[in-house]
Amino acid sequence: MRVKVDRDRCEGNAICVGIAPQVFDLDDDEYAVTKVDVIPADQEDLAAQAVAECPRAALSQED
């Protein structure tokens, strides 16, 4: 599983960071970024939750 961040939609709310801090972080411009290219199996549920709960729909899941 991979997660893509749409920087045009991201507002840096950091909801994803709060849900899955091992997967997401904010860069110097306060946009969400993924810490890993491929989401570890033990973090997939949290990453999927972050995708679902992003208030700007800036995250998309790629299997």
N, C-alpha and C positions, 0 to 999 in steps of 0.2 A: 504494500500500500504506500502511496505517495500523496502528499497534500501540496496543492499549488496555492500561492497567495496572489491575489489580484491587487497590486499596489494602487490601482486607480480607485478601488472601492474601499480599501483599508483606511480606517480612521485612527488606528492605534489604540483602540479601546482596551486591548490586552485581555479580553475575555478568554481567548485561546490560551494565553500564557497562564491565566489562573486555573484553567481546566487541565492543561497538559504542559506543565513547565519543563518537562524533559524533552518535549517535542518543539515547542515554540518559544520565541524570544522576540524582543523588539530591537530593531537596528538603531543606528545613530539618528535616523530621521523619524523614529517612532512608528515605523511600519512593522507589521508582523513578518517574521521570517521563520523558516523551519531550521532547526538545529541539525537535522539529519536528512539525508536524501531519501532513504527508505525508512518508513516508520517501523520500529521494532514491533514484533508480534504482541508483546505485552503492553504496548502503548496504543495499539490500534483502536480499541474501544474509546479511549480518552480523546484520541485525535478525531475520530468520527463524531463524538459529542461536541468537540470544539467547532467542527465544520457546521454542524446543525445549529449551534447556538450563536454563531457569529452574527452580530446585529446588522452588519452591512453585506452579508453573504459574500465576503471577500475570500473565503476559503472554499476550495473544491477538492474533492477526493478523487484520486486516480488509482484504480486497482492494478 
